Amino acid sequence: ARGKLIYGDASGDPAALAAGSADEVLTHDGTDFDWAAAGGGGKVLQCLFQSYATYKSQTSATYAGTGLTLSITPADTANKILIQASMKLFVSSQTSMGFRLKRNIGGAGETLIHLFDDNWGMTSGQVSSTAAYSDQRFDGQGNILYLDAPSTTSATVYSIDFANMLANSEVNINGAYSGGTGTAHPLSTLVLTEMDFS
């Protein structure tokens, strides 16, 4: 009959294995064949993207929003969310820039996932990382990569805040030297990718 497979049984005689259900795969236990559900894991289920071009400046060590915020609804509680952010950063001399990654599940309130503090910038005595400036400034791209396990199927909002860690001079997003002037403002982006771990 259609869909059946012929195999050798325990006596070595031909036998027919009935067709499996939709999406099942053929397996072998070392003795006989059988059908089983396909294994999960590793597949990309959805990918969401946000771009943000607004200039934001910070002179305080108090965290404030970068404008990067995106919502995703996982399909299974076992799945994980890969978070990728790329931000155009400017850090003035003698300070540094910190970030915090947060999530809010189902509107129940924000939870800190990870703190990236003092990751970008210079402190006194360090050499400038940008040849265009004679003093210690940073003007370039900063990236965050994080794999989160929210354990939910509710809508989950991810967001990124930033702070001027030494509250000295200025740090900004989507800007440049001298208060965001001098160059066109590049985009900062946030990508959320749901990975199948069910």
C-alpha positions as CSV (number, residue, x, y, z in Angstrom):
1,A,0.0,0.0,0.0
2,R,1.1,3.6,-0.5
3,G,3.5,4.9,2.1
4,K,4.4,1.6,3.6
5,L,8.1,0.5,3.9
6,I,9.4,-3.1,3.5
7,Y,11.9,-4.2,6.1
8,G,13.2,-7.4,7.6
9,D,11.4,-8.6,10.7
10,A,12.9,-10.5,13.7
11,S,12.8,-13.7,11.6
12,G,14.4,-12.1,8.6
13,D,11.2,-12.2,6.7
14,P,9.8,-9.2,4.8
15,A,7.4,-7.1,6.8
16,A,5.6,-3.8,6.0
17,L,5.9,-0.7,8.2
18,A,2.8,1.4,7.9
19,A,3.1,5.0,6.9
20,G,3.8,7.4,9.8
21,S,1.9,10.6,10.6
22,A,2.5,14.0,9.0
23,D,5.9,15.4,9.8
24,E,7.1,12.3,11.6
25,V,10.6,10.9,10.7
26,L,11.9,7.4,10.4
27,T,14.0,6.2,13.3
28,H,15.9,3.1,14.3
29,D,16.5,1.7,17.8
30,G,19.3,-0.6,16.8
31,T,16.9,-3.4,16.1
32,D,13.8,-2.2,14.3
33,F,12.5,0.8,12.4
34,D,9.7,3.1,13.7
35,W,8.2,6.5,13.2
36,A,8.8,9.4,15.7
37,A,8.2,13.1,16.0
38,A,10.9,15.2,14.4
39,G,13.4,16.7,16.9
40,G,13.3,20.5,17.5
41,G,16.0,22.9,18.3
42,G,18.1,25.4,16.3
43,K,15.4,26.6,13.9
44,V,14.6,30.3,13.5
45,L,10.9,30.8,14.1
46,Q,10.7,34.6,13.7
47,C,13.0,37.6,13.3
48,L,12.0,41.2,14.2
49,F,13.9,44.3,13.3
50,Q,13.9,47.9,14.6
51,S,15.9,50.9,13.3
52,Y,16.2,54.1,15.3
53,A,17.9,57.3,14.0
54,T,17.0,59.9,16.7
55,Y,19.9,61.7,18.4
56,K,19.9,61.2,22.2
57,S,22.4,62.7,24.6
58,Q,23.2,61.9,28.2
59,T,25.2,63.8,30.8
60,S,23.9,61.9,33.8
61,A,24.9,58.6,35.4
62,T,21.2,57.8,35.6
63,Y,20.1,55.3,33.0
64,A,17.7,56.5,30.3
65,G,16.2,54.9,27.2
66,T,18.2,54.7,24.0
67,G,15.0,54.5,21.9
68,L,15.7,50.9,21.0
69,T,12.7,48.8,22.2
70,L,11.0,45.9,20.5
71,S,8.3,43.3,21.3
72,I,8.2,39.6,20.5
73,T,5.8,36.8,21.4
74,P,7.6,33.4,21.8
75,A,5.8,30.3,20.4
76,D,7.0,28.0,23.2
77,T,8.3,28.5,26.8
78,A,11.4,26.5,25.9
79,N,12.5,28.8,23.1
80,K,15.2,31.4,23.4
81,I,15.5,34.9,22.1
82,L,18.7,36.1,20.5
83,I,19.2,39.8,21.0
84,Q,21.4,41.8,18.7
85,A,21.9,45.5,18.9
86,S,24.2,47.8,16.9
87,M,24.5,51.4,18.1
88,K,26.3,54.5,16.8
89,L,28.0,55.8,19.9
90,F,29.9,59.0,20.8
91,V,31.7,59.2,24.2
92,S,33.4,62.5,25.2
93,S,36.8,62.5,26.9
94,Q,37.3,61.4,30.5
95,T,34.0,59.4,30.8
96,S,32.6,56.1,29.7
97,M,29.2,54.7,28.5
98,G,27.2,52.0,30.2
99,F,24.1,50.0,29.0
100,R,21.5,47.9,30.6
101,L,19.3,45.3,28.8
102,K,15.8,44.9,30.1
103,R,12.7,42.8,29.4
104,N,9.0,43.2,30.3
105,I,6.9,40.1,30.0
106,G,3.2,40.7,29.5
107,G,3.3,44.2,30.9
108,A,4.1,42.9,34.4
109,G,7.1,45.3,34.8
110,E,10.6,45.6,33.7
111,T,13.4,43.1,34.7
112,L,17.1,43.8,34.3
113,I,18.6,41.0,32.2
114,H,22.2,42.2,32.0
115,L,24.3,45.3,32.9
116,F,27.0,46.3,30.4
117,D,28.6,49.1,32.4
118,D,31.8,50.9,31.5
119,N,32.1,49.0,28.3
120,W,32.7,51.9,25.9
121,G,34.9,54.9,26.4
122,M,38.1,56.0,28.0
123,T,39.3,57.0,31.5
124,S,42.2,59.2,32.5
125,G,45.5,58.1,31.1
126,Q,44.2,55.9,28.3
127,V,45.2,56.5,24.7
128,S,42.6,57.7,22.3
129,S,41.0,55.0,20.2
130,T,40.1,57.4,17.4
131,A,43.0,58.9,15.4
132,A,40.8,61.8,14.3
133,Y,40.9,63.3,17.8
134,S,43.9,64.6,19.8
135,D,42.3,63.8,23.1
136,Q,40.4,60.9,24.5
137,R,37.1,60.4,22.7
138,F,35.3,57.5,21.2
139,D,33.2,57.8,18.0
140,G,32.2,54.5,16.5
141,Q,29.9,51.5,16.6
142,G,29.0,49.5,19.7
143,N,27.3,46.1,19.7
144,I,25.4,43.9,22.1
145,L,24.8,40.2,21.6
146,Y,22.8,38.2,24.2
147,L,20.8,35.0,24.3
148,D,17.8,35.2,26.6
149,A,15.5,32.5,27.9
150,P,12.3,34.3,28.9
151,S,10.3,31.1,29.6
152,T,7.0,32.5,28.4
153,T,4.6,32.7,25.5
154,S,3.4,36.2,26.4
155,A,4.4,39.3,24.5
156,T,7.8,40.3,25.8
157,V,9.3,43.8,25.3
158,Y,13.1,44.2,25.2
159,S,14.7,47.6,25.6
160,I,18.2,49.1,26.1
161,D,19.1,52.0,28.4
162,F,22.3,54.0,28.5
163,A,24.1,56.2,31.0
164,N,27.1,58.5,31.2
165,M,29.0,56.5,33.8
166,L,31.1,59.3,35.2
167,A,28.5,62.0,34.6
168,N,31.2,64.0,32.9
169,S,30.9,65.9,29.6
170,E,28.6,64.0,27.2
171,V,27.8,60.6,25.7
172,N,25.3,60.2,22.9
173,I,23.5,57.8,20.6
174,N,23.2,58.4,16.8
175,G,25.3,61.6,17.1
176,A,28.8,62.7,16.6
177,Y,31.4,65.2,18.0
178,S,30.0,68.6,19.1
179,G,26.4,67.7,20.0
180,G,25.6,65.5,17.1
181,T,26.8,67.8,14.3
182,G,29.3,67.3,11.6
183,T,28.2,64.0,10.1
184,A,24.9,62.4,9.0
185,H,23.3,60.5,11.9
186,P,23.7,56.7,11.3
187,L,21.0,54.2,12.3
188,S,21.1,52.2,15.5
189,T,19.3,48.8,15.2
190,L,17.8,46.1,17.4
191,V,17.1,42.6,16.2
192,L,15.1,39.9,18.1
193,T,15.3,36.3,16.8
194,E,13.3,33.5,18.3
195,M,15.2,30.2,18.3
196,D,13.4,26.8,18.6
197,F,14.6,25.0,21.7
198,S,11.4,22.9,22.2
